[in-house]
Amino acid sequence: MAVVQAYILIQTEVGRAALAAATIAEISGVASSEEVSGPYDVIVRVEATDAGHLTNDVVPAIQKVAGITRTLTCPVVNATH
């Protein structure tokens, strides 16, 4: 069961969003990865076992994907379902 959830907003090099989103979708801990329009190119929802797993494993794996220029991680503080 995931304890920490976050949204990661990603900017990519021009023309790299679709490939980045597809590559990110294969990373462990990624629940969804979608190409979007607007100031960000990809929005990712992640589920990590704890904050350390999020910051030490999942986010760095995403940041290593080719074509990514900037990420902004937004941890969920109060999920309502």
N, CA, C and O atoms as a Maestro MAE file, in Angstrom:
{
 s_m_m2io_version
 :::
 2.0.0
}

f_m_ct {
 s_m_title
 :::
 protein
 m_atom[324] {
  # First column is atom index #
  i_m_mmod_type
  r_m_x_coord
  r_m_y_coord
  r_m_z_coord
  i_m_residue_number
  s_m_chain_name
  s_m_pdb_residue_name
  s_m_pdb_atom_name
  i_m_atomic_number
  :::
  1 25 0.845 -1.189 0.000 1 A "MET " " N  " 7
  2 3 0.000 0.000 0.000 1 A "MET " " CA " 6
  3 2 0.886 1.247 0.000 1 A "MET " " C  " 6
  4 15 1.803 1.360 0.813 1 A "MET " " O  " 8
  5 25 0.616 2.159 -0.894 2 A "ALA " " N  " 7
  6 3 1.391 3.394 -0.987 2 A "ALA " " CA " 6
  7 2 1.029 4.327 0.161 2 A "ALA " " C  " 6
  8 15 -0.145 4.496 0.490 2 A "ALA " " O  " 8
  9 25 2.038 4.924 0.759 3 A "VAL " " N  " 7
  10 3 1.827 5.856 1.849 3 A "VAL " " CA " 6
  11 2 1.933 7.287 1.355 3 A "VAL " " C  " 6
  12 15 1.217 8.167 1.834 3 A "VAL " " O  " 8
  13 25 2.818 7.524 0.404 4 A "VAL " " N  " 7
  14 3 3.055 8.869 -0.115 4 A "VAL " " CA " 6
  15 2 2.651 8.912 -1.585 4 A "VAL " " C  " 6
  16 15 3.084 8.091 -2.395 4 A "VAL " " O  " 8
  17 25 1.813 9.890 -1.904 5 A "GLN " " N  " 7
  18 3 1.430 10.123 -3.296 5 A "GLN " " CA " 6
  19 2 1.902 11.520 -3.676 5 A "GLN " " C  " 6
  20 15 1.978 12.416 -2.835 5 A "GLN " " O  " 8
  21 25 2.217 11.689 -4.961 6 A "ALA " " N  " 7
  22 3 2.639 13.007 -5.439 6 A "ALA " " CA " 6
  23 2 2.327 13.133 -6.916 6 A "ALA " " C  " 6
  24 15 2.212 12.141 -7.636 6 A "ALA " " O  " 8
  25 25 2.193 14.368 -7.348 7 A "TYR " " N  " 7
  26 3 2.101 14.685 -8.767 7 A "TYR " " CA " 6
  27 2 3.421 15.332 -9.145 7 A "TYR " " C  " 6
  28 15 3.944 16.170 -8.411 7 A "TYR " " O  " 8
  29 25 3.949 14.945 -10.277 8 A "ILE " " N  " 7
  30 3 5.182 15.550 -10.763 8 A "ILE " " CA " 6
  31 2 4.873 16.221 -12.098 8 A "ILE " " C  " 6
  32 15 4.434 15.570 -13.046 8 A "ILE " " O  " 8
  33 25 5.106 17.522 -12.158 9 A "LEU " " N  " 7
  34 3 4.877 18.312 -13.356 9 A "LEU " " CA " 6
  35 2 6.212 18.402 -14.081 9 A "LEU " " C  " 6
  36 15 7.234 18.731 -13.481 9 A "LEU " " O  " 8
  37 25 6.194 18.109 -15.374 10 A "ILE " " N  " 7
  38 3 7.443 17.970 -16.119 10 A "ILE " " CA " 6
  39 2 7.439 18.829 -17.372 10 A "ILE " " C  " 6
  40 15 6.463 18.860 -18.122 10 A "ILE " " O  " 8
  41 25 8.545 19.524 -17.583 11 A "GLN " " N  " 7
  42 3 8.789 20.226 -18.839 11 A "GLN " " CA " 6
  43 2 9.831 19.425 -19.608 11 A "GLN " " C  " 6
  44 15 10.775 18.894 -19.023 11 A "GLN " " O  " 8
  45 25 9.651 19.344 -20.931 12 A "THR " " N  " 7
  46 3 10.576 18.580 -21.766 12 A "THR " " CA " 6
  47 2 11.091 19.452 -22.904 12 A "THR " " C  " 6
  48 15 10.573 20.536 -23.176 12 A "THR " " O  " 8
  49 25 12.119 18.945 -23.552 13 A "GLU " " N  " 7
  50 3 12.578 19.574 -24.777 13 A "GLU " " CA " 6
  51 2 11.453 19.470 -25.808 13 A "GLU " " C  " 6
  52 15 10.615 18.572 -25.725 13 A "GLU " " O  " 8
  53 25 11.435 20.370 -26.763 14 A "VAL " " N  " 7
  54 3 10.398 20.383 -27.799 14 A "VAL " " CA " 6
  55 2 10.370 19.038 -28.518 14 A "VAL " " C  " 6
  56 15 11.400 18.527 -28.958 14 A "VAL " " O  " 8
  57 25 9.175 18.482 -28.626 15 A "GLY " " N  " 7
  58 3 8.992 17.232 -29.345 15 A "GLY " " CA " 6
  59 2 9.321 15.973 -28.561 15 A "GLY " " C  " 6
  60 15 9.277 14.877 -29.120 15 A "GLY " " O  " 8
  61 25 9.655 16.102 -27.266 16 A "ARG " " N  " 7
  62 3 10.068 14.938 -26.478 16 A "ARG " " CA " 6
  63 2 9.015 14.479 -25.471 16 A "ARG " " C  " 6
  64 15 9.236 13.491 -24.772 16 A "ARG " " O  " 8
  65 25 7.882 15.165 -25.378 17 A "ALA " " N  " 7
  66 3 6.907 14.867 -24.328 17 A "ALA " " CA " 6
  67 2 6.322 13.462 -24.437 17 A "ALA " " C  " 6
  68 15 6.248 12.754 -23.433 17 A "ALA " " O  " 8
  69 25 5.909 13.048 -25.621 18 A "ALA " " N  " 7
  70 3 5.264 11.742 -25.775 18 A "ALA " " CA " 6
  71 2 6.213 10.611 -25.394 18 A "ALA " " C  " 6
  72 15 5.819 9.687 -24.681 18 A "ALA " " O  " 8
  73 25 7.454 10.673 -25.860 19 A "LEU " " N  " 7
  74 3 8.422 9.637 -25.531 19 A "LEU " " CA " 6
  75 2 8.763 9.657 -24.042 19 A "LEU " " C  " 6
  76 15 8.900 8.603 -23.421 19 A "LEU " " O  " 8
  77 25 8.898 10.842 -23.475 20 A "ALA " " N  " 7
  78 3 9.186 10.950 -22.042 20 A "ALA " " CA " 6
  79 2 8.041 10.350 -21.230 20 A "ALA " " C  " 6
  80 15 8.283 9.596 -20.288 20 A "ALA " " O  " 8
  81 25 6.798 10.674 -21.581 21 A "ALA " " N  " 7
  82 3 5.644 10.143 -20.850 21 A "ALA " " CA " 6
  83 2 5.598 8.627 -20.925 21 A "ALA " " C  " 6
  84 15 5.314 7.965 -19.927 21 A "ALA " " O  " 8
  85 25 5.872 8.074 -22.086 22 A "ALA " " N  " 7
  86 3 5.859 6.618 -22.250 22 A "ALA " " CA " 6
  87 2 6.980 5.958 -21.455 22 A "ALA " " C  " 6
  88 15 6.776 4.908 -20.845 22 A "ALA " " O  " 8
  89 25 8.142 6.559 -21.459 23 A "THR " " N  " 7
  90 3 9.279 6.011 -20.718 23 A "THR " " CA " 6
  91 2 9.022 6.071 -19.217 23 A "THR " " C  " 6
  92 15 9.294 5.112 -18.496 23 A "THR " " O  " 8
  93 25 8.505 7.181 -18.757 24 A "ILE " " N  " 7
  94 3 8.211 7.368 -17.335 24 A "ILE " " CA " 6
  95 2 7.164 6.365 -16.858 24 A "ILE " " C  " 6
  96 15 7.240 5.885 -15.727 24 A "ILE " " O  " 8
  97 25 6.198 6.046 -17.700 25 A "ALA " " N  " 7
  98 3 5.133 5.114 -17.320 25 A "ALA " " CA " 6
  99 2 5.673 3.753 -16.912 25 A "ALA " " C  " 6
  100 15 5.008 3.015 -16.184 25 A "ALA " " O  " 8
  101 25 6.874 3.411 -17.375 26 A "GLU " " N  " 7
  102 3 7.475 2.106 -17.066 26 A "GLU " " CA " 6
  103 2 8.266 2.095 -15.755 26 A "GLU " " C  " 6
  104 15 8.732 1.038 -15.329 26 A "GLU " " O  " 8
  105 25 8.423 3.247 -15.117 27 A "ILE " " N  " 7
  106 3 9.218 3.341 -13.886 27 A "ILE " " CA " 6
  107 2 8.402 2.844 -12.701 27 A "ILE " " C  " 6
  108 15 7.226 3.181 -12.561 27 A "ILE " " O  " 8
  109 25 9.030 2.044 -11.853 28 A "SER " " N  " 7
  110 3 8.378 1.533 -10.651 28 A "SER " " CA " 6
  111 2 7.942 2.690 -9.755 28 A "SER " " C  " 6
  112 15 8.726 3.598 -9.480 28 A "SER " " O  " 8
  113 25 6.710 2.653 -9.311 29 A "GLY " " N  " 7
  114 3 6.162 3.707 -8.465 29 A "GLY " " CA " 6
  115 2 5.308 4.701 -9.219 29 A "GLY " " C  " 6
  116 15 4.605 5.501 -8.602 29 A "GLY " " O  " 8
  117 25 5.355 4.668 -10.550 30 A "VAL " " N  " 7
  118 3 4.551 5.583 -11.359 30 A "VAL " " CA " 6
  119 2 3.168 4.964 -11.574 30 A "VAL " " C  " 6
  120 15 3.043 3.874 -12.134 30 A "VAL " " O  " 8
  121 25 2.144 5.672 -11.125 31 A "ALA " " N  " 7
  122 3 0.773 5.202 -11.280 31 A "ALA " " CA " 6
  123 2 0.184 5.643 -12.613 31 A "ALA " " C  " 6
  124 15 -0.597 4.910 -13.220 31 A "ALA " " O  " 8
  125 25 0.552 6.833 -13.070 32 A "SER " " N  " 7
  126 3 0.096 7.313 -14.379 32 A "SER " " CA " 6
  127 2 1.074 8.355 -14.893 32 A "SER " " C  " 6
  128 15 1.730 9.054 -14.120 32 A "SER " " O  " 8
  129 25 1.158 8.443 -16.215 33 A "SER " " N  " 7
  130 3 2.051 9.393 -16.877 33 A "SER " " CA " 6
  131 2 1.350 9.849 -18.144 33 A "SER " " C  " 6
  132 15 1.099 9.046 -19.044 33 A "SER " " O  " 8
  133 25 1.033 11.136 -18.218 34 A "GLU " " N  " 7
  134 3 0.235 11.634 -19.327 34 A "GLU " " CA " 6
  135 2 0.830 12.887 -19.950 34 A "GLU " " C  " 6
  136 15 1.267 13.797 -19.245 34 A "GLU " " O  " 8
  137 25 0.844 12.925 -21.258 35 A "GLU " " N  " 7
  138 3 1.258 14.117 -21.994 35 A "GLU " " CA " 6
  139 2 0.097 15.107 -21.941 35 A "GLU " " C  " 6
  140 15 -1.052 14.733 -22.177 35 A "GLU " " O  " 8
  141 25 0.396 16.360 -21.632 36 A "VAL " " N  " 7
  142 3 -0.628 17.393 -21.513 36 A "VAL " " CA " 6
  143 2 -0.194 18.653 -22.260 36 A "VAL " " C  " 6
  144 15 0.957 18.769 -22.682 36 A "VAL " " O  " 8
  145 25 -1.119 19.588 -22.419 37 A "SER " " N  " 7
  146 3 -0.762 20.883 -22.988 37 A "SER " " CA " 6
  147 2 -0.767 21.915 -21.871 37 A "SER " " C  " 6
  148 15 -1.358 21.691 -20.814 37 A "SER " " O  " 8
  149 25 -0.117 23.030 -22.103 38 A "GLY " " N  " 7
  150 3 -0.022 24.073 -21.091 38 A "GLY " " CA " 6
  151 2 1.429 24.324 -20.725 38 A "GLY " " C  " 6
  152 15 2.325 23.998 -21.503 38 A "GLY " " O  " 8
  153 25 1.678 24.898 -19.551 39 A "PRO " " N  " 7
  154 3 3.054 25.224 -19.175 39 A "PRO " " CA " 6
  155 2 3.916 23.990 -18.902 39 A "PRO " " C  " 6
  156 15 5.143 24.081 -18.922 39 A "PRO " " O  " 8
  157 25 3.290 22.843 -18.648 40 A "TYR " " N  " 7
  158 3 4.017 21.591 -18.461 40 A "TYR " " CA " 6
  159 2 3.648 20.646 -19.596 40 A "TYR " " C  " 6
  160 15 2.585 20.771 -20.204 40 A "TYR " " O  " 8
  161 25 4.529 19.713 -19.869 41 A "ASP " " N  " 7
  162 3 4.341 18.802 -20.994 41 A "ASP " " CA " 6
  163 2 3.861 17.421 -20.577 41 A "ASP " " C  " 6
  164 15 3.190 16.731 -21.345 41 A "ASP " " O  " 8
  165 25 4.203 17.024 -19.369 42 A "VAL " " N  " 7
  166 3 3.834 15.707 -18.846 42 A "VAL " " CA " 6
  167 2 3.436 15.876 -17.386 42 A "VAL " " C  " 6
  168 15 4.078 16.615 -16.640 42 A "VAL " " O  " 8
  169 25 2.366 15.182 -16.982 43 A "ILE " " N  " 7
  170 3 1.991 15.129 -15.574 43 A "ILE " " CA " 6
  171 2 2.011 13.663 -15.156 43 A "ILE " " C  " 6
  172 15 1.438 12.796 -15.815 43 A "ILE " " O  " 8
  173 25 2.688 13.418 -14.039 44 A "VAL " " N  " 7
  174 3 2.880 12.058 -13.540 44 A "VAL " " CA " 6
  175 2 2.305 11.962 -12.135 44 A "VAL " " C  " 6
  176 15 2.497 12.860 -11.315 44 A "VAL " " O  " 8
  177 25 1.602 10.871 -11.859 45 A "ARG " " N  " 7
  178 3 1.157 10.589 -10.491 45 A "ARG " " CA " 6
  179 2 1.980 9.422 -9.988 45 A "ARG " " C  " 6
  180 15 2.049 8.379 -10.637 45 A "ARG " " O  " 8
  181 25 2.601 9.593 -8.836 46 A "VAL " " N  " 7
  182 3 3.431 8.532 -8.273 46 A "VAL " " CA " 6
  183 2 2.879 8.089 -6.925 46 A "VAL " " C  " 6
  184 15 2.209 8.844 -6.220 46 A "VAL " " O  " 8
  185 25 3.181 6.849 -6.597 47 A "GLU " " N  " 7
  186 3 2.815 6.278 -5.303 47 A "GLU " " CA " 6
  187 2 4.064 5.613 -4.748 47 A "GLU " " C  " 6
  188 15 4.591 4.672 -5.342 47 A "GLU " " O  " 8
  189 25 4.533 6.099 -3.616 48 A "ALA " " N  " 7
  190 3 5.754 5.586 -3.007 48 A "ALA " " CA " 6
  191 2 5.445 5.036 -1.617 48 A "ALA " " C  " 6
  192 15 4.461 5.421 -0.986 48 A "ALA " " O  " 8
  193 25 6.294 4.140 -1.159 49 A "THR " " N  " 7
  194 3 6.078 3.530 0.155 49 A "THR " " CA " 6
  195 2 6.292 4.513 1.294 49 A "THR " " C  " 6
  196 15 5.673 4.392 2.351 49 A "THR " " O  " 8
  197 25 7.174 5.492 1.078 50 A "ASP " " N  " 7
  198 3 7.426 6.528 2.084 50 A "ASP " " CA " 6
  199 2 8.117 7.708 1.400 50 A "ASP " " C  " 6
  200 15 8.453 7.639 0.218 50 A "ASP " " O  " 8
  201 25 8.323 8.781 2.145 51 A "ALA " " N  " 7
  202 3 8.929 9.992 1.572 51 A "ALA " " CA " 6
  203 2 10.341 9.724 1.064 51 A "ALA " " C  " 6
  204 15 10.744 10.285 0.045 51 A "ALA " " O  " 8
  205 25 11.087 8.886 1.748 52 A "GLY " " N  " 7
  206 3 12.440 8.554 1.304 52 A "GLY " " CA " 6
  207 2 12.442 7.847 -0.029 52 A "GLY " " C  " 6
  208 15 13.268 8.149 -0.890 52 A "GLY " " O  " 8
  209 25 11.536 6.915 -0.212 53 A "HIS " " N  " 7
  210 3 11.414 6.203 -1.494 53 A "HIS " " CA " 6
  211 2 11.068 7.182 -2.606 53 A "HIS " " C  " 6
  212 15 11.597 7.081 -3.713 53 A "HIS " " O  " 8
  213 25 10.185 8.124 -2.316 54 A "LEU " " N  " 7
  214 3 9.808 9.136 -3.303 54 A "LEU " " CA " 6
  215 2 11.009 9.980 -3.703 54 A "LEU " " C  " 6
  216 15 11.300 10.125 -4.891 54 A "LEU " " O  " 8
  217 25 11.709 10.539 -2.717 55 A "THR " " N  " 7
  218 3 12.785 11.488 -3.019 55 A "THR " " CA " 6
  219 2 14.101 10.832 -3.428 55 A "THR " " C  " 6
  220 15 14.895 11.441 -4.146 55 A "THR " " O  " 8
  221 25 14.342 9.604 -2.982 56 A "ASN " " N  " 7
  222 3 15.617 8.953 -3.275 56 A "ASN " " CA " 6
  223 2 15.575 7.993 -4.461 56 A "ASN " " C  " 6
  224 15 16.610 7.707 -5.064 56 A "ASN " " O  " 8
  225 25 14.388 7.497 -4.798 57 A "ASP " " N  " 7
  226 3 14.288 6.484 -5.845 57 A "ASP " " CA " 6
  227 2 13.417 6.921 -7.022 57 A "ASP " " C  " 6
  228 15 13.881 6.957 -8.161 57 A "ASP " " O  " 8
  229 25 12.165 7.249 -6.747 58 A "VAL " " N  " 7
  230 3 11.212 7.498 -7.830 58 A "VAL " " CA " 6
  231 2 11.533 8.795 -8.572 58 A "VAL " " C  " 6
  232 15 11.669 8.783 -9.796 58 A "VAL " " O  " 8
  233 25 11.654 9.903 -7.858 59 A "VAL " " N  " 7
  234 3 11.911 11.196 -8.516 59 A "VAL " " CA " 6
  235 2 13.233 11.182 -9.294 59 A "VAL " " C  " 6
  236 15 13.248 11.618 -10.445 59 A "VAL " " O  " 8
  237 25 14.341 10.701 -8.719 60 A "PRO " " N  " 7
  238 3 15.582 10.659 -9.502 60 A "PRO " " CA " 6
  239 2 15.480 9.795 -10.753 60 A "PRO " " C  " 6
  240 15 16.067 10.132 -11.782 60 A "PRO " " O  " 8
  241 25 14.747 8.689 -10.685 61 A "ALA " " N  " 7
  242 3 14.574 7.840 -11.871 61 A "ALA " " CA " 6
  243 2 13.838 8.600 -12.972 61 A "ALA " " C  " 6
  244 15 14.165 8.472 -14.151 61 A "ALA " " O  " 8
  245 25 12.848 9.386 -12.581 62 A "ILE " " N  " 7
  246 3 12.103 10.187 -13.550 62 A "ILE " " CA " 6
  247 2 13.007 11.274 -14.137 62 A "ILE " " C  " 6
  248 15 12.990 11.510 -15.345 62 A "ILE " " O  " 8
  249 25 13.785 11.927 -13.296 63 A "GLN " " N  " 7
  250 3 14.636 13.028 -13.753 63 A "GLN " " CA " 6
  251 2 15.731 12.568 -14.722 63 A "GLN " " C  " 6
  252 15 16.272 13.384 -15.468 63 A "GLN " " O  " 8
  253 25 16.056 11.294 -14.718 64 A "LYS " " N  " 7
  254 3 17.078 10.757 -15.618 64 A "LYS " " CA " 6
  255 2 16.555 10.474 -17.020 64 A "LYS " " C  " 6
  256 15 17.342 10.166 -17.915 64 A "LYS " " O  " 8
  257 25 15.245 10.572 -17.232 65 A "VAL " " N  " 7
  258 3 14.664 10.281 -18.550 65 A "VAL " " CA " 6
  259 2 15.126 11.333 -19.552 65 A "VAL " " C  " 6
  260 15 15.089 12.532 -19.276 65 A "VAL " " O  " 8
  261 25 15.554 10.873 -20.699 66 A "ALA " " N  " 7
  262 3 16.050 11.772 -21.750 66 A "ALA " " CA " 6
  263 2 14.977 12.767 -22.177 66 A "ALA " " C  " 6
  264 15 13.812 12.409 -22.350 66 A "ALA " " O  " 8
  265 25 15.389 14.015 -22.343 67 A "GLY " " N  " 7
  266 3 14.500 15.058 -22.841 67 A "GLY " " CA " 6
  267 2 13.841 15.898 -21.772 67 A "GLY " " C  " 6
  268 15 13.211 16.908 -22.086 67 A "GLY " " O  " 8
  269 25 13.969 15.504 -20.507 68 A "ILE " " N  " 7
  270 3 13.362 16.287 -19.429 68 A "ILE " " CA " 6
  271 2 14.261 17.474 -19.103 68 A "ILE " " C  " 6
  272 15 15.472 17.324 -18.942 68 A "ILE " " O  " 8
  273 25 13.649 18.660 -19.009 69 A "THR " " N  " 7
  274 3 14.412 19.859 -18.682 69 A "THR " " CA " 6
  275 2 14.126 20.373 -17.278 69 A "THR " " C  " 6
  276 15 14.978 21.030 -16.680 69 A "THR " " O  " 8
  277 25 12.934 20.082 -16.738 70 A "ARG " " N  " 7
  278 3 12.579 20.582 -15.403 70 A "ARG " " CA " 6
  279 2 11.449 19.745 -14.830 70 A "ARG " " C  " 6
  280 15 10.547 19.310 -15.547 70 A "ARG " " O  " 8
  281 25 11.519 19.525 -13.502 71 A "THR " " N  " 7
  282 3 10.429 18.837 -12.810 71 A "THR " " CA " 6
  283 2 10.011 19.647 -11.589 71 A "THR " " C  " 6
  284 15 10.807 20.386 -11.009 71 A "THR " " O  " 8
  285 25 8.760 19.492 -11.216 72 A "LEU " " N  " 7
  286 3 8.232 20.102 -10.001 72 A "LEU " " CA " 6
  287 2 7.407 19.033 -9.302 72 A "LEU " " C  " 6
  288 15 6.400 18.573 -9.840 72 A "LEU " " O  " 8
  289 25 7.829 18.634 -8.106 73 A "THR " " N  " 7
  290 3 7.139 17.584 -7.366 73 A "THR " " CA " 6
  291 2 6.166 18.198 -6.378 73 A "THR " " C  " 6
  292 15 6.532 19.073 -5.593 73 A "THR " " O  " 8
  293 25 4.923 17.735 -6.420 74 A "CYS " " N  " 7
  294 3 3.864 18.242 -5.553 74 A "CYS " " CA " 6
  295 2 3.286 17.081 -4.745 74 A "CYS " " C  " 6
  296 15 2.381 16.397 -5.223 74 A "CYS " " O  " 8
  297 25 3.793 16.843 -3.522 75 A "PRO " " N  " 7
  298 3 3.261 15.760 -2.708 75 A "PRO " " CA " 6
  299 2 1.798 16.027 -2.331 75 A "PRO " " C  " 6
  300 15 1.413 17.164 -2.060 75 A "PRO " " O  " 8
  301 25 1.013 14.986 -2.320 76 A "VAL " " N  " 7
  302 3 -0.391 15.092 -1.895 76 A "VAL " " CA " 6
  303 2 -0.411 15.160 -0.378 76 A "VAL " " C  " 6
  304 15 0.176 14.306 0.287 76 A "VAL " " O  " 8
  305 25 -1.081 16.167 0.178 77 A "VAL " " N  " 7
  306 3 -1.124 16.311 1.627 77 A "VAL " " CA " 6
  307 2 -2.442 15.836 2.222 77 A "VAL " " C  " 6
  308 15 -2.509 15.516 3.408 77 A "VAL " " O  " 8
  309 25 -3.486 15.787 1.410 78 A "ASN " " N  " 7
  310 3 -4.775 15.350 1.917 78 A "ASN " " CA " 6
  311 2 -5.589 14.766 0.783 78 A "ASN " " C  " 6
  312 15 -6.279 15.498 0.073 78 A "ASN " " O  " 8
  313 25 -5.519 13.462 0.605 79 A "ALA " " N  " 7
  314 3 -6.262 12.808 -0.470 79 A "ALA " " CA " 6
  315 2 -7.687 12.528 -0.015 79 A "ALA " " C  " 6
  316 15 -7.910 12.011 1.080 79 A "ALA " " O  " 8
  317 25 -8.642 12.870 -0.858 80 A "THR " " N  " 7
  318 3 -10.050 12.553 -0.577 80 A "THR " " CA " 6
  319 2 -10.557 11.608 -1.639 80 A "THR " " C  " 6
  320 15 -10.484 11.899 -2.833 80 A "THR " " O  " 8
  321 25 -11.066 10.486 -1.203 81 A "HIS " " N  " 7
  322 3 -11.585 9.491 -2.158 81 A "HIS " " CA " 6
  323 2 -12.999 9.144 -1.817 81 A "HIS " " C  " 6
  324 15 -13.616 8.326 -2.499 81 A "HIS " " O  " 8
  :::
 }
 m_bond[323] {
  # First column is bond index #
  i_m_from
  i_m_to
  i_m_order
  :::
  1 1 2 1
  2 2 3 1
  3 3 4 2
  4 3 5 1
  5 5 6 1
  6 6 7 1
  7 7 8 2
  8 7 9 1
  9 9 10 1
  10 10 11 1
  11 11 12 2
  12 11 13 1
  13 13 14 1
  14 14 15 1
  15 15 16 2
  16 15 17 1
  17 17 18 1
  18 18 19 1
  19 19 20 2
  20 19 21 1
  21 21 22 1
  22 22 23 1
  23 23 24 2
  24 23 25 1
  25 25 26 1
  26 26 27 1
  27 27 28 2
  28 27 29 1
  29 29 30 1
  30 30 31 1
  31 31 32 2
  32 31 33 1
  33 33 34 1
  34 34 35 1
  35 35 36 2
  36 35 37 1
  37 37 38 1
  38 38 39 1
  39 39 40 2
  40 39 41 1
  41 41 42 1
  42 42 43 1
  43 43 44 2
  44 43 45 1
  45 45 46 1
  46 46 47 1
  47 47 48 2
  48 47 49 1
  49 49 50 1
  50 50 51 1
  51 51 52 2
  52 51 53 1
  53 53 54 1
  54 54 55 1
  55 55 56 2
  56 55 57 1
  57 57 58 1
  58 58 59 1
  59 59 60 2
  60 59 61 1
  61 61 62 1
  62 62 63 1
  63 63 64 2
  64 63 65 1
  65 65 66 1
  66 66 67 1
  67 67 68 2
  68 67 69 1
  69 69 70 1
  70 70 71 1
  71 71 72 2
  72 71 73 1
  73 73 74 1
  74 74 75 1
  75 75 76 2
  76 75 77 1
  77 77 78 1
  78 78 79 1
  79 79 80 2
  80 79 81 1
  81 81 82 1
  82 82 83 1
  83 83 84 2
  84 83 85 1
  85 85 86 1
  86 86 87 1
  87 87 88 2
  88 87 89 1
  89 89 90 1
  90 90 91 1
  91 91 92 2
  92 91 93 1
  93 93 94 1
  94 94 95 1
  95 95 96 2
  96 95 97 1
  97 97 98 1
  98 98 99 1
  99 99 100 2
  100 99 101 1
  101 101 102 1
  102 102 103 1
  103 103 104 2
  104 103 105 1
  105 105 106 1
  106 106 107 1
  107 107 108 2
  108 107 109 1
  109 109 110 1
  110 110 111 1
  111 111 112 2
  112 111 113 1
  113 113 114 1
  114 114 115 1
  115 115 116 2
  116 115 117 1
  117 117 118 1
  118 118 119 1
  119 119 120 2
  120 119 121 1
  121 121 122 1
  122 122 123 1
  123 123 124 2
  124 123 125 1
  125 125 126 1
  126 126 127 1
  127 127 128 2
  128 127 129 1
  129 129 130 1
  130 130 131 1
  131 131 132 2
  132 131 133 1
  133 133 134 1
  134 134 135 1
  135 135 136 2
  136 135 137 1
  137 137 138 1
  138 138 139 1
  139 139 140 2
  140 139 141 1
  141 141 142 1
  142 142 143 1
  143 143 144 2
  144 143 145 1
  145 145 146 1
  146 146 147 1
  147 147 148 2
  148 147 149 1
  149 149 150 1
  150 150 151 1
  151 151 152 2
  152 151 153 1
  153 153 154 1
  154 154 155 1
  155 155 156 2
  156 155 157 1
  157 157 158 1
  158 158 159 1
  159 159 160 2
  160 159 161 1
  161 161 162 1
  162 162 163 1
  163 163 164 2
  164 163 165 1
  165 165 166 1
  166 166 167 1
  167 167 168 2
  168 167 169 1
  169 169 170 1
  170 170 171 1
  171 171 172 2
  172 171 173 1
  173 173 174 1
  174 174 175 1
  175 175 176 2
  176 175 177 1
  177 177 178 1
  178 178 179 1
  179 179 180 2
  180 179 181 1
  181 181 182 1
  182 182 183 1
  183 183 184 2
  184 183 185 1
  185 185 186 1
  186 186 187 1
  187 187 188 2
  188 187 189 1
  189 189 190 1
  190 190 191 1
  191 191 192 2
  192 191 193 1
  193 193 194 1
  194 194 195 1
  195 195 196 2
  196 195 197 1
  197 197 198 1
  198 198 199 1
  199 199 200 2
  200 199 201 1
  201 201 202 1
  202 202 203 1
  203 203 204 2
  204 203 205 1
  205 205 206 1
  206 206 207 1
  207 207 208 2
  208 207 209 1
  209 209 210 1
  210 210 211 1
  211 211 212 2
  212 211 213 1
  213 213 214 1
  214 214 215 1
  215 215 216 2
  216 215 217 1
  217 217 218 1
  218 218 219 1
  219 219 220 2
  220 219 221 1
  221 221 222 1
  222 222 223 1
  223 223 224 2
  224 223 225 1
  225 225 226 1
  226 226 227 1
  227 227 228 2
  228 227 229 1
  229 229 230 1
  230 230 231 1
  231 231 232 2
  232 231 233 1
  233 233 234 1
  234 234 235 1
  235 235 236 2
  236 235 237 1
  237 237 238 1
  238 238 239 1
  239 239 240 2
  240 239 241 1
  241 241 242 1
  242 242 243 1
  243 243 244 2
  244 243 245 1
  245 245 246 1
  246 246 247 1
  247 247 248 2
  248 247 249 1
  249 249 250 1
  250 250 251 1
  251 251 252 2
  252 251 253 1
  253 253 254 1
  254 254 255 1
  255 255 256 2
  256 255 257 1
  257 257 258 1
  258 258 259 1
  259 259 260 2
  260 259 261 1
  261 261 262 1
  262 262 263 1
  263 263 264 2
  264 263 265 1
  265 265 266 1
  266 266 267 1
  267 267 268 2
  268 267 269 1
  269 269 270 1
  270 270 271 1
  271 271 272 2
  272 271 273 1
  273 273 274 1
  274 274 275 1
  275 275 276 2
  276 275 277 1
  277 277 278 1
  278 278 279 1
  279 279 280 2
  280 279 281 1
  281 281 282 1
  282 282 283 1
  283 283 284 2
  284 283 285 1
  285 285 286 1
  286 286 287 1
  287 287 288 2
  288 287 289 1
  289 289 290 1
  290 290 291 1
  291 291 292 2
  292 291 293 1
  293 293 294 1
  294 294 295 1
  295 295 296 2
  296 295 297 1
  297 297 298 1
  298 298 299 1
  299 299 300 2
  300 299 301 1
  301 301 302 1
  302 302 303 1
  303 303 304 2
  304 303 305 1
  305 305 306 1
  306 306 307 1
  307 307 308 2
  308 307 309 1
  309 309 310 1
  310 310 311 1
  311 311 312 2
  312 311 313 1
  313 313 314 1
  314 314 315 1
  315 315 316 2
  316 315 317 1
  317 317 318 1
  318 318 319 1
  319 319 320 2
  320 319 321 1
  321 321 322 1
  322 322 323 1
  323 323 324 2
  :::
 }
}
